[in-house]
């Protein structure tokens, strides 16, 4: 078997023949050169690519670590600011508690706001905190939160005690529901101003000028603040111990349901809404669900 190549032009003719052995030799030489070229060039190219890839990965990891470091520092700074705010809140709670105890003449030993709880707490200087220890920072924040919880509970108990000391004095209804005006109608049977027939009047009326202030006669909780049939714009206040007062025919209402009011507080503006012939306050006292004569409470000394 042989391979013959013929090259022919206009002027020349060239003929070249390769035997089978020559063809095999040429093929072996070609394969050897290809193998040598692959062995001498590809590893270098592949190694360079690996180095570039590794460098890129390391650079990316470095950026991620720097970002994590920056985020951690920001979080630690935020924690320090928060601790400073908490420390200021503790100081204000202490000052408020000590002032309330002093003004109420209570036993200062029972409400000691100066001493820290037995578990201890962080230093008052935020600069003394160890920034290198996040665990230590978190532990100190937990201790400060425990202090805040302790102070809050103390203040809640103190508030309850103070309210109890004054509840009877404040909730005892007394006086008139107006700042100016006069008593115009009493409790009991009277001639109805609309029908002219005898009817039971379950309250007392205080006449005045439209726009005059209407005040609550004792501390309590507003349980009604709105329009009611016959009463017009009505305010109803519950004082505890089964006592409720009502203030009717108001032009405007100054409180809402759920408001806690104190004795003498303005709760409405006098008017003539509802079943009314002129500006006045219809004032009722209800005891255990039944209207009673308000007059004894009007003349009681508050």
Order of alpha helices (4+ residues) and beta strands (2+ residues): beta-beta-alpha-alpha-beta-beta-beta-beta-beta-beta-beta-beta-beta-beta-beta-beta-alpha
